Amino acid sequence: MELKFEQGTPRTLRLALLPLKKAGAQLVADMDAAGTGKRCGVCCKPFNEARKWRSVARLVYGGDMVLMVAWKLCGKCAYDAKQNSGHVPDCLKREAESVVKAARLAISDAEGTA
């Protein structure tokens, strides 16, 4: 996963806090504009004519800064997630946690000397 930072604006904060049913279309449009979201977030298979994206998974982390991580899911992975009470798959949670750690490390001030 390529790590991209975007300066927070009221629009991006709104996408992070709105229910996914209202923000999903805009998230997909942003992924397409940025050139990301070409593969399923869970199985990593590329989207094509036969395998279309069917759902969006999103995790929002709060605290001193708000971080949002989102993925497109193929039909099979979206079905599996729906069978799991609609929860984001564990593999995506682990990936998001590593992205959040990297983002917090990247924006933190350096302390001490090396």
Buried (B, 14 or more C-beta within 10 A) or exposed (E): BEEEEEEEEEEBEEBBEBEBEEBBEBBBEBBEEEEBBEBBBBBEEEBEEEBEBBBBBBBBBEEEEEBBBBBBBBEBBBEBBEEEEEEBBEEBBEBBEEBBEEBBEEEEEEEEEE
